[in-house]
Amino acid sequence: MKNRDSGSMTVEALLLVPALFALTSFIVYVGRITDATLTVRRAADVAARVASQSSASSARNKAIQSAMQELRVSRSVCGKASVQIQLVTMKSQTTVVSSVKCVVNVNGLGLLALAPRSVRAESTEIVDVYTAR
């Protein structure tokens, strides 16, 4: 009597391996989005904080440099990045609003055919008037 289940393990492997590979790739993609979100939030916070403690003439440049430095630390997560800094004055109080945008790197995940996704974060700080400038 012949064994009828002789090739079933091969067929199961052929069906499961691509599904497991796609699931693993999707988990990596979600991890990259999460990491990019946290990185962009951190960069926006750092930029706003640096600008709030800098002189008005150098606040924008220092903030952009510090945000880009934060993004460079985790360069594998962000592809293209942009930073915008606004100084807003209302009555006698000045606030700094930093906005950081990053396109999540999808290199190595081409089999999923995912469109690049961008992540954005914004942070606001009150300018420290007691800092010696």
N, C-alpha and C positions, 0 to 999 in steps of 0.2 A: 504494500500500500504506500503510495506517495504522500509526502507531506505537502499539504496545500498552502501552508503559511511560509514557504521558503523565501519568497521575495517581498513579503509584506513589510519587513523592517526597512528594506531599501526604499520602498515607496513612501513609507512614513517619514524617513529621513529627508527624502527629496521634497516633501511637502512642508516639513517643519523648519528646515534650515533657513529658507528665504524669509519665512514669517518671523523667526527669531532674530534674524539679521535686521529686518526692518524695524522690529520692536526695539532692539538695542540702539539703532541709529536714531530713532525717535526720542529715546530716553536721553541720548547725548545732546540732541537738539534742544530739548526742554532744559537740560542742565546749562547749556550755553546761554539760553535766553535768561535764565535765572541769574547766572553769573554776570551777564551784561547789565541786567537791571540793577543789581547791587553795586557794580562798578560805576555805573553812570550816576547813581544816587550819591555815592561817596565823592565822585569828582565834582558834582554840583555843590555839595556841602563844603568841600575844601575850597572851591573857587569863591563861594560867597563869603566864607570866613576870612580868607586871605584878603579879599577886596575890602571887607569891612574894617580891617586893621591896617590898611595901607593909605598913603596920602591920595588925595583926589586925582592928582596928575598921573600917578602910576598904578592906581587900583585896577583899572581894566586890563592892562598888560600883565601885571602880576597874577591876576585871577585866571586869565586864559592860560598862562604858562603853567600854573599849578594844576589846573584841570587837565591839561594835556599830559602833564607828567603822571598824574594818577591813571589816566587811560593807557599810557605807555607801559605801565607796570604790568597790566594784563592785556597786552597787545594781541594775544591769540583770540580774545573774545570779541573785540571791536574791530571792524574793518575801517570804515570811514567814520570820522567823528567831527562834530562842530560844537563850538562853545560860544555863547552870547552872554554878555554882561551888561546890565542896565543899572544906572544909578538913578534912583527916584527920590525926589525931595518933596516932602509935604510939610508945610509950616516950617518948623525948625528941625525936623528930624529927617535924616537921609537913610534910605535903605538900599541894599544891593540885592538885585535879583539875578541869579545865574541860571542859565538854561543850557543843559548839555544833551546832545543827541548823538546816538551811536547806531551804526548798522551792524547787526549781529553777523559774525563770520560763520558762513555755512560751508567752508571748505571741508572736503572729505565726506560730506553728506549728500552728494549729488544724486545718489540712487533714490533718495526720497523725493526729488524734484520739488523742493521747497523754495518758495520765493524768499528773498532776503527780508528780514524783519528789522525795523528800527525801534529803538528803545529811547525814551526821553525822560529826563528828570529835571526838576526845578527846585531851587532852594533860595530862601530869603534870609538875609541877616541885616540887623540894624547897625549902622556905622558907629563904631566906637569913638566917641568924641573925646574920651579921656586918654587915648593913646597918644604918646608923644610922637609928633610927625615932623 
